[in-house]
């Protein structure tokens, strides 16, 4: 690299190649200008880069002055050795980039991020340590990128560099729009659970429930924006219960529960006609299913008379009462309200 310093207050500092062309800057030839000081850096110099380079300073009146420097290619600079440290997640307080130079002469090193010199950025989170390590405190996703360590020898104008990538892993964040769902069994109804995830790298989403396997009944899908969905088709009573959505990546995992409540309409499953002798007790049996637990009531069809606790129907009433109590204990649900 070459440094050009102008005396006075130049409005423009420009560099010209041995062919007389103005150097505009590129990935291999970089120009860094600060006030009256400009530096031309040539990375990975080749034999064709040898020659006379000119630095031209122009003041406000348009007057120009220039100086020249000769570049001779005669020795390859020893390589830089790097030892990267990657930030694992946002909870890490520090990330280090190590840059060491092996050379028998005096040397200097600088560290940069995306071709910007970090040592000139007034951010307390970035610190170049005495051993030339770059320390980043309270790492955030914005710190992810390519960092460059440059090693130079001022006396001979030699420079070398190595780029190193810092990857910041962000733990998954999982949210759900709706946590509880209701459905009625045996009505061809469907329910869709939705989980929204974010994180870096993109989390892997898994669903847990009652023997969940991809099929016509259980459909898994993933859309843009981190939306993962589980659709349950043709809801039945056995589908009710808890399901979970879990997001996992290298930085951690997060899990949320979702619930499906399945209602079953009252349905009489057993009803038999009864023949009784006048003056005796008759036991009339009625068995039904439903969710939630329905009430059972009795009504005589001939005159519409209803029977509840407190009516004087003697043995018939007692028989009905005992039957209802027994069935409530044995079955989950009963016939619905009258």
C-alpha positions as CSV (number, residue, x, y, z in Angstrom):
1,X,0.0,0.0,0.0
2,X,1.0,3.7,-0.5
3,X,0.1,6.7,1.6
4,X,-0.3,10.2,0.1
5,X,-0.5,13.2,2.4
6,X,-1.2,16.7,1.0
7,X,-0.3,20.0,2.7
8,X,-3.1,22.5,2.8
9,X,-6.7,21.9,2.2
10,X,-7.2,19.8,-0.9
11,X,-10.7,19.2,-2.2
12,X,-9.7,16.1,-4.1
13,X,-7.1,13.3,-3.9
14,X,-6.8,10.9,-6.8
15,X,-4.5,8.0,-7.7
16,X,-3.4,7.1,-11.2
17,X,-2.0,3.7,-12.4
18,X,1.2,3.2,-14.3
19,X,-0.9,3.3,-17.5
20,X,-2.1,6.8,-16.6
21,X,-5.7,5.7,-15.8
22,X,-7.4,7.1,-12.8
23,X,-8.0,4.4,-10.2
24,X,-11.6,4.3,-9.0
25,X,-11.2,1.4,-6.5
26,X,-12.2,-2.2,-6.7
27,X,-12.0,-5.3,-4.5
28,X,-8.4,-5.7,-5.4
29,X,-7.4,-2.1,-5.4
30,X,-8.9,0.0,-2.6
31,X,-8.6,3.7,-1.9
32,X,-9.2,5.1,1.6
33,X,-9.3,8.9,1.8
34,X,-9.6,10.9,5.0
35,X,-9.2,14.6,4.7
36,X,-5.7,15.4,3.3
37,X,-4.6,11.8,3.6
38,X,-5.2,9.0,1.1
39,X,-4.1,5.4,1.1
40,X,-3.9,3.1,-2.0
41,X,-4.1,-0.6,-1.1
42,X,-3.3,-3.3,-3.7
43,X,-4.3,-6.8,-2.5
44,X,-2.6,-9.9,-3.9
45,X,-0.2,-7.8,-6.0
46,X,0.9,-9.4,-9.3
47,X,3.8,-8.7,-11.6
48,X,1.6,-6.6,-13.9
49,X,0.9,-4.2,-11.0
50,X,4.6,-3.0,-11.0
51,X,5.3,0.5,-12.2
52,X,4.9,4.2,-11.2
53,X,1.8,5.3,-9.4
54,X,0.8,9.0,-9.1
55,X,-1.1,10.7,-6.3
56,X,-2.7,14.0,-7.5
57,X,-4.0,16.7,-5.1
58,X,-6.4,19.4,-6.3
59,X,-7.4,22.5,-4.3
60,X,-10.5,24.7,-4.4
61,X,-9.0,26.9,-7.2
62,X,-8.3,23.9,-9.4
63,X,-4.5,24.0,-8.9
64,X,-3.0,20.5,-8.8
65,X,0.1,19.0,-7.4
66,X,1.3,15.4,-7.7
67,X,3.8,12.9,-6.3
68,X,4.8,9.5,-7.7
69,X,5.9,6.3,-6.1
70,X,7.5,3.2,-7.7
71,X,6.1,-0.3,-7.0
72,X,8.6,-3.1,-7.5
73,X,7.4,-6.7,-7.2
74,X,10.2,-8.7,-5.7
75,X,9.0,-10.7,-2.8
76,X,5.9,-12.6,-1.7
77,X,4.6,-11.7,1.7
78,X,4.2,-14.4,4.3
79,X,0.6,-15.5,4.8
80,X,-1.6,-14.5,7.8
81,X,-2.9,-17.3,10.1
82,X,-6.4,-16.9,11.4
83,X,-8.3,-18.6,14.2
84,X,-12.0,-17.8,14.0
85,X,-14.4,-17.8,16.9
86,X,-18.1,-17.9,16.0
87,X,-20.9,-16.3,18.0
88,X,-23.3,-19.1,18.9
89,X,-26.3,-17.0,19.8
90,X,-27.6,-13.7,21.1
91,X,-26.9,-14.6,24.7
92,X,-23.1,-14.6,24.1
93,X,-21.4,-11.5,25.4
94,X,-18.3,-11.6,23.2
95,X,-17.1,-12.8,19.9
96,X,-13.4,-12.8,19.0
97,X,-11.5,-12.6,15.7
98,X,-7.9,-13.6,16.0
99,X,-5.3,-12.2,13.5
100,X,-1.6,-12.9,14.0
101,X,1.2,-12.1,11.6
102,X,4.4,-14.1,11.3
103,X,7.2,-12.0,9.9
104,X,10.8,-11.2,10.8
105,X,10.4,-7.4,10.4
106,X,8.3,-4.8,12.1
107,X,4.6,-5.3,11.3
108,X,1.1,-3.8,11.9
109,X,-2.4,-5.2,11.7
110,X,-5.9,-3.8,11.2
111,X,-9.3,-5.3,11.3
112,X,-12.2,-4.3,9.1
113,X,-15.9,-5.3,8.5
114,X,-17.3,-5.3,4.9
115,X,-14.3,-3.2,3.9
116,X,-15.0,-0.6,6.6
117,X,-12.3,0.0,9.2
118,X,-13.7,-0.9,12.6
119,X,-10.8,0.7,14.4
120,X,-12.2,4.1,13.4
121,X,-15.8,3.4,14.4
122,X,-16.7,4.9,17.8
123,X,-18.7,1.9,19.1
124,X,-17.8,0.6,22.5
125,X,-18.9,-2.9,21.6
126,X,-16.0,-3.2,19.2
127,X,-12.5,-3.3,20.7
128,X,-9.1,-4.1,19.2
129,X,-7.1,-5.8,22.0
130,X,-3.3,-5.4,22.5
131,X,-2.8,-8.9,20.9
132,X,-4.6,-7.6,17.8
133,X,-7.7,-9.6,18.5
134,X,-11.0,-7.9,17.6
135,X,-13.6,-8.3,20.4
136,X,-17.3,-7.8,19.8
137,X,-19.4,-7.5,22.9
138,X,-23.2,-8.1,23.2
139,X,-23.3,-9.7,19.8
140,X,-26.4,-9.0,17.7
141,X,-27.6,-10.4,14.3
142,X,-26.5,-7.1,12.7
143,X,-22.9,-8.0,13.5
144,X,-23.1,-11.0,11.2
145,X,-20.9,-10.7,8.1
146,X,-17.3,-10.9,6.8
147,X,-14.5,-9.3,8.8
148,X,-11.1,-8.6,7.2
149,X,-7.7,-8.7,9.0
150,X,-4.9,-6.8,7.2
151,X,-1.3,-7.3,8.1
152,X,1.2,-4.7,6.7
153,X,4.8,-3.6,6.8
154,X,5.1,0.2,6.6
155,X,8.8,0.2,5.8
156,X,8.2,-1.7,2.5
157,X,4.6,-1.0,1.8
158,X,3.6,-4.7,1.9
159,X,0.2,-5.9,2.9
160,X,-1.8,-9.1,3.2
161,X,-5.2,-9.9,4.4
162,X,-7.6,-12.8,5.3
163,X,-11.4,-12.6,5.4
164,X,-13.4,-14.4,8.1
165,X,-17.1,-14.9,8.4
166,X,-19.0,-14.5,11.7
167,X,-22.3,-16.3,11.9
168,X,-24.7,-15.3,14.6
169,X,-27.3,-18.0,15.6
170,X,-30.6,-16.7,17.0
171,X,-32.7,-19.0,19.2
172,X,-36.2,-19.7,17.9
173,X,-39.2,-17.5,18.8
174,X,-42.5,-19.2,18.5
175,X,-46.0,-17.7,18.6
176,X,-49.6,-18.9,17.9
177,X,-52.6,-16.9,16.8
178,X,-55.1,-19.2,18.5
179,X,-54.4,-21.7,21.2
180,X,-57.8,-23.4,21.7
181,X,-60.2,-24.8,19.1
182,X,-63.7,-26.3,19.2
183,X,-65.2,-28.8,16.7
184,X,-68.1,-31.1,16.5
185,X,-67.5,-34.8,15.8
186,X,-68.8,-36.7,12.7
187,X,-69.7,-33.6,10.7
188,X,-66.7,-33.6,8.3
189,X,-65.3,-30.6,10.1
190,X,-61.6,-29.6,9.9
191,X,-59.3,-27.6,12.2
192,X,-56.0,-26.0,11.3
193,X,-53.3,-25.2,13.9
194,X,-50.9,-22.4,13.0
195,X,-47.4,-21.7,14.5
196,X,-45.3,-18.7,13.5
197,X,-41.5,-19.1,14.0
198,X,-38.4,-16.9,13.6
199,X,-34.7,-17.5,14.3
200,X,-31.4,-18.1,12.6
201,X,-30.9,-20.5,11.1
202,X,-34.5,-21.1,10.2
203,X,-36.0,-23.4,12.9
204,X,-37.2,-26.9,12.1
205,X,-40.9,-27.2,13.2
206,X,-42.2,-30.5,14.5
207,X,-45.8,-31.4,15.7
208,X,-46.7,-33.8,18.5
209,X,-50.0,-35.3,19.3
210,X,-52.0,-38.5,19.0
211,X,-50.1,-40.7,16.5
212,X,-49.5,-37.8,14.0
213,X,-48.4,-39.1,10.6
214,X,-48.8,-37.4,7.3
215,X,-52.0,-38.7,5.7
216,X,-55.3,-37.6,4.2
217,X,-56.4,-36.9,7.8
218,X,-53.3,-35.1,9.1
219,X,-51.9,-32.6,6.7
220,X,-48.6,-30.7,7.4
221,X,-47.7,-27.6,5.5
222,X,-45.2,-24.7,5.7
223,X,-45.6,-21.2,4.1
224,X,-43.4,-18.1,3.8
225,X,-42.9,-16.0,6.8
226,X,-42.2,-18.9,9.1
227,X,-45.8,-20.2,9.2
228,X,-46.2,-23.9,9.9
229,X,-49.6,-25.5,9.9
230,X,-51.2,-28.8,11.0
231,X,-54.7,-29.5,9.5
232,X,-56.9,-32.3,11.1
233,X,-59.7,-33.4,8.8
234,X,-62.9,-35.3,9.5
235,X,-62.9,-34.6,13.2
236,X,-63.9,-37.4,15.5
237,X,-64.3,-37.6,19.2
238,X,-60.9,-39.3,19.7
239,X,-59.1,-36.4,18.0
240,X,-59.7,-34.2,21.0
241,X,-56.8,-33.3,23.3
242,X,-53.5,-31.5,23.5
243,X,-51.1,-30.9,20.6
244,X,-47.7,-29.2,20.6
245,X,-45.7,-27.2,18.1
246,X,-41.9,-27.2,18.6
247,X,-39.3,-25.1,16.8
248,X,-35.6,-26.1,17.0
249,X,-32.4,-24.8,15.6
250,X,-28.7,-24.7,16.6
251,X,-29.2,-22.0,19.2
252,X,-32.1,-23.7,21.1
253,X,-35.7,-24.7,21.0
254,X,-39.2,-23.4,22.0
255,X,-42.5,-25.3,22.3
256,X,-46.1,-24.3,22.6
257,X,-49.2,-26.3,23.4
258,X,-52.5,-26.1,21.5
259,X,-55.8,-27.7,22.4
260,X,-58.7,-29.2,20.5
261,X,-62.1,-29.7,22.2
262,X,-64.4,-32.0,20.4
263,X,-68.2,-31.9,21.0
264,X,-70.4,-34.9,20.3
265,X,-74.2,-34.4,19.8
266,X,-76.4,-36.4,22.0
267,X,-77.2,-39.8,20.5
268,X,-79.4,-42.6,21.9
269,X,-77.6,-45.9,21.6
270,X,-80.0,-48.2,23.4
271,X,-83.8,-48.0,24.1
272,X,-86.0,-51.0,24.6
273,X,-89.8,-51.3,24.9
274,X,-91.0,-52.5,28.3
275,X,-94.0,-54.7,29.1
276,X,-95.2,-54.5,32.7
277,X,-98.0,-56.0,34.9
278,X,-100.4,-53.5,36.3
279,X,-99.5,-52.8,39.9
280,X,-95.9,-53.8,39.6
281,X,-92.7,-51.7,39.1
282,X,-91.4,-51.0,35.6
283,X,-87.8,-50.3,34.8
284,X,-87.3,-48.3,31.6
285,X,-83.7,-48.1,30.3
286,X,-82.3,-45.4,28.0
287,X,-78.6,-45.2,27.1
288,X,-77.1,-42.3,25.2
289,X,-73.8,-40.8,24.2
290,X,-72.7,-37.1,23.9
291,X,-70.0,-34.6,24.8
292,X,-70.3,-32.6,27.0
293,X,-72.4,-34.6,29.4
294,X,-76.1,-34.1,28.5
295,X,-79.1,-34.2,30.8
296,X,-81.6,-37.0,30.6
297,X,-85.3,-36.2,31.0
298,X,-88.4,-38.4,30.6
299,X,-91.8,-37.5,29.1
300,X,-94.9,-39.6,28.6
301,X,-95.9,-39.4,24.9
302,X,-99.7,-39.9,25.5
303,X,-100.3,-36.8,27.6
304,X,-96.9,-35.1,27.6
305,X,-96.4,-35.5,31.4
306,X,-92.7,-35.1,32.4
307,X,-91.1,-36.9,35.3
308,X,-88.4,-35.3,37.6
309,X,-87.3,-35.8,41.2
310,X,-90.1,-35.0,43.5
311,X,-92.9,-36.5,41.4
312,X,-94.9,-39.2,43.1
313,X,-94.4,-42.0,40.6
314,X,-93.3,-44.6,43.2
315,X,-91.3,-47.4,41.9
316,X,-91.2,-46.2,38.4
317,X,-89.6,-42.9,39.5
318,X,-87.2,-44.6,41.8
319,X,-86.2,-47.0,39.0
320,X,-85.6,-44.2,36.6
321,X,-83.6,-42.3,39.2
322,X,-81.4,-45.2,40.0
323,X,-80.8,-45.9,36.3
324,X,-79.7,-42.3,35.6
325,X,-77.3,-42.3,38.5
326,X,-75.8,-45.6,37.5
327,X,-75.4,-44.5,33.9
328,X,-73.8,-41.2,34.8
329,X,-71.1,-43.2,36.5
330,X,-70.6,-45.7,33.7
331,X,-70.8,-43.6,30.6
332,X,-69.2,-40.4,29.5
333,X,-72.3,-38.7,28.0
334,X,-76.1,-39.0,27.8
335,X,-79.0,-37.8,25.8
336,X,-79.5,-34.1,25.4
337,X,-82.0,-31.7,27.0
338,X,-85.7,-32.3,26.2
